[in-house]
Structures are given as C-alpha cells and as structure tokens.
Amino acid sequence: MGALTGLKILDFSTLLPGPYATLMLGDLGADIIKISAPDKKDIVTDYPPYIDETDLSANQAWLGRNKKNLFLNLKNEKSKEIIHKLIMEYDIVIEQFRPGVMDRLGLGYEDLKKINPKIIYCSLTGYGQTGPLKNNAGHDINYLARSGNMNYSGKKSTGPVLTNMQIADIGVGSLNSVIGILSAVYYRSQTGKGQYIDVAMSDGLISFNAMEGASFLVNGIEPKREETRLNGGCAYDFYETKDNRYLSVGALEPKFWENFCNCIGLPELIEKTVMPKDVSQMKEIIRKRILEKTLDEWLEIFKGKDVCVEPVLTMKEALLEDEHTKARELVVDVEVANSNGKTIKQMASPIKLSECPIKYNKTGYPLGYHSEEILKNLGYSKNDIDEMVEEGITNIYKK
C-alpha cells in the first residue's frame, strides 16, 4: 500500500510541470489516468531519444511512470460524457490549459462540481486565473524574468544566465500543485468539501527572491549582480581548477571559511571574512590558487574537512558514478512497460518513507495504451469504442 493509495487523479496536463506533479503523486501510490489528445504532439513526451525496440521516448517512460493513459478529443461532446463518468471515481483533476479553456469545453471546475460536488480541481498555469497577464503564453525563462530574480542573477559583464534547470516548472509549478492537492485532500477529509486550486508558476517565483526580497521590502534597496552574499558578492562562487573542471565553494560561516582558507594555503584571508570590501581582489587570489591543482587533487585536500566545497559533476558522474547518489538510491532500474522484462534506469522519487516505501512498477506506457481498457471499465462496448475511434474521439494503441 502506498502513502496515497486511494487517491484517484485525472491528469489533463502536458509538457513538464503537471506531468511531474502527477509523477510524484503516482510514485506515492495515487491512481493516475493521463488524458491526451489523439491528434496533438507533446514536445516533452516526444522529445528524443527513444528506448531501443520500443516506441517510447525516455521522457514518456519517465513522466508516465506508474500511470495509465487515455486518448480523448476533448472538443467532442462524447468526451464530456466519458469525463463525467470518470470523475465519479477519479475525483481529483489537474489541468494545465490557459484560463477559460476547460470552461469552454464544458469541463471547468463549476461544470464538474455539478456532477461531483467533492471534486478537487487544480489549474496550473503560468500567470494564474486572474490578473492582466493571465492569458499570456510563457515558459520557465519568462517567469524567472518577471519574478525579479534574474535582475540580480548572473554576472555584471554578461547579465542573466541560463541554467538549463526548469526552476519555475518543477520547483514551483509541480511542487506547489502537489502541496495544493494534498492540502485540499486533507481539508476534504475533515469537511467533506472539495475545492478549486489556482497555482501559477510566476506566483511561486516571487518568494524565490527569499532573503533579498524580504530585505528589499523593508529597506527599499535593490540587490545588484555580484553584490550580495549569494550572487557573487562574496567568496561563495565557482572556481576553475587546473584541468578545466570546477569547484563550488559555499564556505559562508566563519568555521567553514577558516577551514577553507587553511586548506588552500591562504590563512591570511581568514580575517578578511568571506565578504570583505575588496571581495573582487580576494576572489582573484582564490581563483589563481585553485587553478594550481586539478579537481581530484583539490578533492583529496578537502576530503574529510568541514569546508562546504563540492565538485561540479558531469551528468554521468552525478547520476551513474557518484557514491552518494547510489547510497540514496536516486537512480533506479524500472521495467519498461509493454516489453519482455527489459529495464532502464530512471531518476527516482526524492521522497523516502519508512512505512510505505515507493514502488516503481512500470515505466510509462505508450500513449493510448489503456484507452480501450478504461472505456470498457466505464461500460462502453467494443462497438461503442470502434465508433469513437472512427469519429476521432479516441484512439487505441495497437499492442
């Protein structure tokens, strides 16, 4: 039994934020049905590479893990009937369309609430259901830009920098959706009432301004690039080694700073503190010192010391070779769905539960794989389903 066994969720989302949210919930035991349009591609699930001898992309196999999926053309009236039947059991919904789209389809919160008053309905968007930007298209880079975070991130010489991490998508959209859904589930368990959840990726990034944002709201002073404790204004930074690798140095507290300075043979920097007035000159001294040795040589020097220094690992090192990753079981072998026992490696859930450990049953299935099964369970006959296929309402994966 999983922690969330008994929760049944319809997932109308695409791309990364919603699917990762339901991946987390599915890993924890929730029963997920992913609804996809039979005639529309998803640039995330269709993103190569594909697994050998299958028609599964790596992303579909990962994001679809522990889920069933169903093809439905939501513009067709028959699809509404199917959704109405499903939500009597699958009474948690997550969708990721722009505001108003599900309402126009007759599948908005107020519509479905009439069918099942206990429904929990989460809308995940870029800018939320209200406000002047609510209908704007956007991606991670746009939300980061508008949140204020990018105005003091990066370097003075280059401006903002790309990170290749979906901070808004996963760090805000996915996680806040999971928090919102589980909060609503708890509330429903206490009151019997469902509710509507409005999650905006841009909203969550406002609080990512964190300490600098809290300070600005009190003193009105705008943070600038390379002038704060965490954006390059102190020794907290990345430093290149002799072999063109990099070390991350996070020695902020006095004891860590002292140990770091002693390890690199520059004890005279201790009294300057990690954030002196002449920080640029001090960092240049550190950069020259770090350039004198290879990454492995420095790691041997720092080994066992309290210095808050770690290597910038390659993906291969981080996912396949790092001993800590292995010990924490952060990469797992998962059986490929619709295969003869073939397994692939996937990134695991980051949540560890002692009483109900997470189970990785199967990778995601090809889209449309469960269409026939789900529709038959709702009472539709083989002839009914064949007619739906002919009318473009659904599509059946040929196993």
C-alpha positions as CSV (number, residue, x, y, z in Angstrom):
1,M,0.0,0.0,0.0
2,G,1.4,3.4,-1.0
3,A,1.1,6.6,1.1
4,L,-1.5,7.9,-1.4
5,T,-3.3,4.7,-2.3
6,G,-7.0,5.5,-2.8
7,L,-6.4,8.9,-4.4
8,K,-7.6,8.9,-8.0
9,I,-6.5,11.6,-10.3
10,L,-7.3,12.7,-13.9
11,D,-4.3,14.5,-15.4
12,F,-5.1,16.8,-18.3
13,S,-1.6,18.5,-18.2
14,T,1.2,18.5,-20.8
15,L,4.8,19.4,-21.0
16,L,6.7,19.1,-17.7
17,P,5.0,20.9,-14.7
18,G,1.8,18.9,-14.4
19,P,3.1,15.6,-15.5
20,Y,6.0,15.8,-13.0
21,A,3.4,16.7,-10.2
22,T,1.4,13.6,-11.1
23,L,4.6,11.5,-11.4
24,M,5.3,12.4,-7.7
25,L,1.7,11.6,-6.7
26,G,1.8,8.3,-8.7
27,D,5.0,7.2,-7.2
28,L,3.4,7.7,-3.8
29,G,0.6,5.4,-4.7
30,A,-2.1,7.6,-6.3
31,D,-4.0,6.1,-9.3
32,I,-3.4,8.4,-12.2
33,I,-5.1,8.5,-15.6
34,K,-3.3,10.8,-18.1
35,I,-5.7,12.3,-20.7
36,S,-4.1,13.2,-24.0
37,A,-5.4,14.5,-27.3
38,P,-5.1,11.8,-30.1
39,D,-4.1,14.4,-32.7
40,K,-1.6,16.6,-30.8
41,K,2.0,16.1,-30.1
42,D,3.7,16.9,-26.8
43,I,7.2,18.4,-27.2
44,V,8.3,16.9,-23.9
45,T,7.0,13.3,-24.3
46,D,8.0,13.3,-27.9
47,Y,11.5,14.6,-27.1
48,P,14.2,12.1,-28.2
49,P,15.9,9.7,-27.6
50,Y,13.6,6.7,-27.8
51,I,14.2,3.4,-26.0
52,D,15.6,0.7,-28.2
53,E,13.0,-1.7,-29.6
54,T,10.1,0.4,-28.3
55,D,8.0,3.4,-29.4
56,L,8.6,5.0,-26.0
57,S,10.6,8.2,-25.6
58,A,12.8,8.4,-22.5
59,N,10.6,11.2,-21.2
60,Q,7.3,9.4,-21.7
61,A,8.8,6.4,-20.0
62,W,9.8,8.6,-17.0
63,L,6.9,11.1,-16.7
64,G,4.3,8.3,-17.5
65,R,5.7,6.0,-14.8
66,N,3.0,4.4,-12.6
67,K,0.2,6.0,-14.7
68,K,-2.4,4.8,-17.1
69,N,-3.3,6.9,-20.1
70,L,-6.3,7.6,-22.3
71,F,-6.7,9.3,-25.6
72,L,-9.7,11.7,-25.7
73,N,-10.6,14.6,-28.1
74,L,-12.0,17.0,-25.5
75,K,-13.7,19.1,-28.2
76,N,-16.2,16.2,-28.8
77,E,-19.4,16.1,-26.7
78,K,-18.9,12.3,-26.2
79,S,-15.7,13.1,-24.4
80,K,-17.6,15.1,-21.8
81,E,-19.8,12.1,-21.1
82,I,-16.7,10.0,-20.5
83,I,-15.1,12.6,-18.2
84,H,-18.4,12.9,-16.3
85,K,-18.3,9.1,-15.7
86,L,-14.7,9.1,-14.7
87,I,-14.9,11.9,-12.1
88,M,-17.4,10.0,-10.1
89,E,-14.3,7.9,-9.1
90,Y,-11.3,10.0,-10.3
91,D,-12.4,13.0,-8.2
92,I,-9.1,14.9,-8.3
93,V,-8.3,16.9,-11.5
94,I,-5.2,18.7,-12.6
95,E,-5.2,20.7,-15.8
96,Q,-2.7,23.0,-17.5
97,F,-4.6,24.9,-20.2
98,R,-4.8,28.7,-20.3
99,P,-7.6,30.2,-18.2
100,G,-11.0,29.6,-19.6
101,V,-10.1,26.7,-22.0
102,M,-11.6,24.0,-19.8
103,D,-14.7,26.1,-19.2
104,R,-15.3,26.5,-22.9
105,L,-15.0,22.7,-23.2
106,G,-17.7,22.3,-20.5
107,L,-15.0,20.7,-18.3
108,G,-14.2,23.5,-15.9
109,Y,-14.5,23.4,-12.1
110,E,-18.0,24.7,-11.9
111,D,-19.2,22.2,-14.6
112,L,-17.6,19.2,-13.0
113,K,-18.6,20.3,-9.5
114,K,-22.3,19.9,-10.5
115,I,-21.5,16.2,-11.4
116,N,-19.4,15.5,-8.3
117,P,-19.5,18.2,-5.5
118,K,-16.5,16.7,-3.8
119,I,-14.2,17.2,-6.7
120,I,-10.7,18.8,-6.1
121,Y,-9.7,20.7,-9.2
122,C,-6.2,22.1,-9.7
123,S,-5.5,24.6,-12.5
124,L,-1.7,25.0,-13.1
125,T,-0.8,28.0,-15.4
126,G,2.0,30.4,-15.9
127,Y,0.3,33.6,-14.6
128,G,-2.8,32.3,-12.7
129,Q,-6.5,32.7,-13.3
130,T,-6.7,36.4,-12.6
131,G,-4.6,39.5,-13.4
132,P,-3.6,41.2,-16.6
133,L,-1.2,38.5,-17.7
134,K,-3.5,35.5,-17.1
135,N,-3.8,34.7,-20.9
136,N,-0.1,35.2,-21.7
137,A,1.9,32.3,-23.0
138,G,5.2,31.7,-21.2
139,H,8.0,29.3,-20.3
140,D,10.4,29.0,-17.4
141,I,12.7,31.8,-18.7
142,N,9.8,34.2,-18.8
143,Y,8.5,33.5,-15.3
144,L,12.1,33.8,-13.9
145,A,12.5,37.1,-15.7
146,R,9.2,38.7,-14.4
147,S,9.8,37.5,-10.8
148,G,12.7,39.9,-10.3
149,N,15.2,37.0,-9.6
150,M,17.1,37.4,-12.9
151,N,17.7,41.1,-12.4
152,Y,20.4,40.3,-9.8
153,S,21.5,36.9,-11.0
154,G,24.4,36.2,-13.4
155,K,27.4,38.4,-14.0
156,K,27.7,42.2,-14.4
157,S,29.6,41.6,-17.6
158,T,27.0,39.2,-19.1
159,G,23.7,39.8,-17.4
160,P,21.3,37.0,-16.6
161,V,22.5,33.4,-17.4
162,L,20.5,30.3,-18.4
163,T,20.7,27.4,-16.1
164,N,19.0,24.5,-18.1
165,M,17.0,23.8,-15.0
166,Q,13.2,24.1,-15.1
167,I,13.1,26.1,-11.9
168,A,9.6,27.5,-12.4
169,D,8.2,24.3,-13.9
170,I,9.3,21.9,-11.3
171,G,10.4,24.0,-8.3
172,V,7.2,25.9,-8.4
173,G,4.6,24.5,-10.7
174,S,5.0,20.8,-9.9
175,L,5.7,21.1,-6.2
176,N,3.0,23.8,-5.4
177,S,0.4,21.7,-7.3
178,V,1.3,18.7,-5.2
179,I,1.1,20.8,-2.0
180,G,-2.2,22.3,-3.1
181,I,-3.8,19.0,-4.0
182,L,-2.7,17.2,-0.8
183,S,-3.9,20.2,1.3
184,A,-7.3,20.1,-0.4
185,V,-7.4,16.3,0.1
186,Y,-6.8,16.8,3.8
187,Y,-9.4,19.6,4.0
188,R,-11.9,17.3,2.2
189,S,-11.3,14.5,4.7
190,Q,-12.2,16.9,7.5
191,T,-15.1,18.7,5.9
192,G,-16.4,16.6,3.0
193,K,-15.9,19.6,0.7
194,G,-13.8,19.7,-2.5
195,Q,-12.4,22.9,-3.8
196,Y,-10.6,24.8,-6.6
197,I,-6.8,25.3,-6.6
198,D,-5.2,28.1,-8.6
199,V,-1.4,27.5,-9.0
200,A,0.7,30.0,-11.0
201,M,4.4,29.4,-11.7
202,S,5.0,33.1,-11.7
203,D,3.4,33.4,-8.3
204,G,5.7,30.9,-6.6
205,L,8.9,32.6,-8.0
206,I,8.1,35.8,-6.1
207,S,9.1,34.1,-2.9
208,F,12.2,32.7,-4.6
209,N,13.6,36.2,-4.0
210,A,13.8,34.9,-0.5
211,M,16.2,36.9,1.8
212,E,16.9,39.6,-0.8
213,G,13.2,40.1,-1.3
214,A,12.4,40.3,2.4
215,S,15.2,42.9,2.8
216,F,14.1,45.0,-0.1
217,L,10.5,45.2,1.2
218,V,12.0,46.7,4.4
219,N,14.8,48.9,3.2
220,G,13.9,49.5,-0.4
221,I,17.4,48.8,-1.7
222,E,17.6,46.9,-4.9
223,P,20.1,44.0,-5.0
224,K,22.6,44.1,-7.8
225,R,24.6,41.4,-9.6
226,E,27.7,40.2,-7.8
227,E,27.0,42.4,-4.8
228,T,25.0,40.1,-2.5
229,R,26.2,37.1,-0.4
230,L,24.8,34.5,-2.7
231,N,25.1,36.0,-6.2
232,G,28.9,36.6,-6.4
233,G,29.4,39.4,-3.9
234,C,31.4,37.2,-1.6
235,A,33.7,34.1,-1.9
236,Y,30.7,31.9,-2.4
237,D,31.2,31.0,-6.0
238,F,32.5,28.6,-8.6
239,Y,36.3,28.3,-9.2
240,E,38.0,26.7,-12.1
241,T,40.7,24.0,-11.5
242,K,43.9,23.2,-13.4
243,D,42.1,20.6,-15.6
244,N,39.2,22.9,-16.6
245,R,36.8,21.5,-14.0
246,Y,35.1,23.5,-11.3
247,L,34.7,23.5,-7.6
248,S,31.7,25.0,-5.8
249,V,32.7,26.9,-2.6
250,G,30.0,27.6,-0.1
251,A,32.1,28.4,3.0
252,L,29.9,31.1,4.4
253,E,30.1,30.5,8.1
254,P,33.3,31.5,9.9
255,K,34.3,28.0,10.9
256,F,33.9,26.8,7.3
257,W,35.7,29.8,5.9
258,E,38.6,29.3,8.3
259,N,38.9,25.7,7.3
260,F,38.7,26.5,3.6
261,C,41.4,29.2,3.8
262,N,43.7,26.8,5.6
263,C,43.1,24.0,3.1
264,I,44.1,26.2,0.2
265,G,47.1,27.5,2.0
266,L,45.9,31.1,2.3
267,P,45.3,31.6,6.1
268,E,45.9,35.3,5.7
269,L,42.4,35.5,4.1
270,I,40.6,34.3,7.2
271,E,40.5,37.7,8.9
272,K,39.1,39.3,5.7
273,T,36.0,37.2,6.2
274,V,34.1,35.6,3.3
275,M,32.6,39.0,2.2
276,P,35.3,41.7,2.6
277,K,35.1,45.2,0.9
278,D,37.8,44.2,-1.5
279,V,36.0,41.0,-2.5
280,S,37.0,41.1,-6.2
281,Q,40.7,41.2,-5.4
282,M,40.3,38.4,-2.8
283,K,38.4,36.2,-5.2
284,E,41.1,36.7,-7.8
285,I,43.7,35.4,-5.3
286,I,41.5,32.4,-4.7
287,R,41.0,31.8,-8.4
288,K,44.7,31.8,-9.0
289,R,45.3,29.4,-6.1
290,I,42.5,26.9,-7.2
291,L,44.0,27.0,-10.8
292,E,47.2,25.5,-9.5
293,K,45.7,22.0,-8.9
294,T,43.4,19.6,-10.6
295,L,39.9,18.8,-9.4
296,D,41.0,15.4,-8.0
297,E,43.9,17.0,-6.2
298,W,41.7,19.6,-4.5
299,L,39.1,16.9,-3.6
300,E,41.8,15.0,-1.8
301,I,42.9,18.1,0.1
302,F,39.3,18.9,1.1
303,K,38.4,15.3,1.9
304,G,37.1,15.0,5.5
305,K,37.3,18.7,6.1
306,D,34.3,20.9,7.1
307,V,34.6,23.3,4.2
308,C,31.3,23.2,2.2
309,V,33.2,22.5,-1.0
310,E,31.9,20.1,-3.7
311,P,32.9,19.4,-7.3
312,V,30.7,20.4,-10.3
313,L,29.9,16.9,-11.5
314,T,29.1,15.9,-15.0
315,M,25.7,14.2,-15.6
316,K,27.4,10.8,-15.9
317,E,29.3,11.4,-12.6
318,A,26.2,12.7,-10.8
319,L,23.7,10.0,-12.0
320,L,25.8,6.9,-12.5
321,E,29.1,7.2,-10.6
322,D,28.5,9.2,-7.5
323,E,28.6,7.1,-4.4
324,H,26.1,9.3,-2.6
325,T,23.6,9.0,-5.4
326,K,24.0,5.3,-5.3
327,A,23.6,5.2,-1.5
328,R,20.5,7.3,-1.6
329,E,19.1,5.2,-4.5
330,L,18.3,8.2,-6.6
331,V,18.6,6.3,-9.8
332,V,16.5,3.1,-10.1
333,D,16.0,0.3,-12.6
334,V,12.4,0.2,-13.8
335,E,10.8,-2.4,-16.1
336,V,9.8,-1.0,-19.4
337,A,6.1,-1.2,-20.0
338,N,4.9,-3.4,-22.8
339,S,8.3,-5.2,-23.1
340,N,9.6,-8.6,-22.3
341,G,11.2,-7.7,-19.0
342,K,13.5,-5.0,-20.3
343,T,14.6,-2.5,-17.7
344,I,16.0,1.1,-18.0
345,K,17.5,3.5,-15.4
346,Q,15.3,6.4,-14.3
347,M,15.6,9.2,-11.8
348,A,13.8,8.1,-8.6
349,S,11.4,9.9,-6.3
350,P,13.3,12.1,-3.8
351,I,10.8,11.2,-1.0
352,K,11.8,8.4,1.5
353,L,9.0,6.9,3.5
354,S,9.8,4.3,6.2
355,E,6.3,2.6,6.4
356,C,5.3,2.7,2.8
357,P,8.4,2.8,0.5
358,I,7.8,3.9,-3.0
359,K,7.4,1.2,-5.7
360,Y,8.4,1.7,-9.3
361,N,6.1,-0.7,-11.0
362,K,6.5,0.1,-14.7
363,T,7.7,2.9,-16.9
364,G,5.2,5.0,-18.7
365,Y,3.2,3.2,-21.4
366,P,2.8,4.4,-25.0
367,L,0.1,7.0,-25.2
368,G,-3.3,5.5,-25.8
369,Y,-2.3,2.1,-24.4
370,H,-5.1,2.0,-21.8
371,S,-7.8,3.7,-23.8
372,E,-9.8,0.5,-24.6
373,E,-9.4,-0.9,-21.0
374,I,-10.6,2.3,-19.4
375,L,-13.5,2.8,-21.7
376,K,-14.6,-0.8,-21.3
377,N,-14.5,-0.4,-17.5
378,L,-16.9,2.6,-17.9
379,G,-19.4,0.3,-19.6
380,Y,-18.7,1.0,-23.3
381,S,-18.9,-1.9,-25.7
382,K,-16.4,-2.9,-28.4
383,N,-18.8,-1.4,-31.0
384,D,-19.1,1.8,-29.0
385,I,-15.3,2.1,-28.8
386,D,-14.9,1.4,-32.5
387,E,-17.3,4.1,-33.3
388,M,-15.4,6.5,-31.1
389,V,-12.2,5.7,-32.9
390,E,-13.9,6.3,-36.3
391,E,-15.3,9.7,-35.0
392,G,-11.8,10.8,-33.8
393,I,-13.0,10.8,-30.2
394,T,-10.3,8.4,-29.0
395,N,-7.5,6.2,-30.4
396,I,-6.4,2.8,-29.5
397,Y,-2.8,1.8,-29.1
398,K,-2.1,-1.4,-31.1
399,K,-0.3,-3.6,-28.7
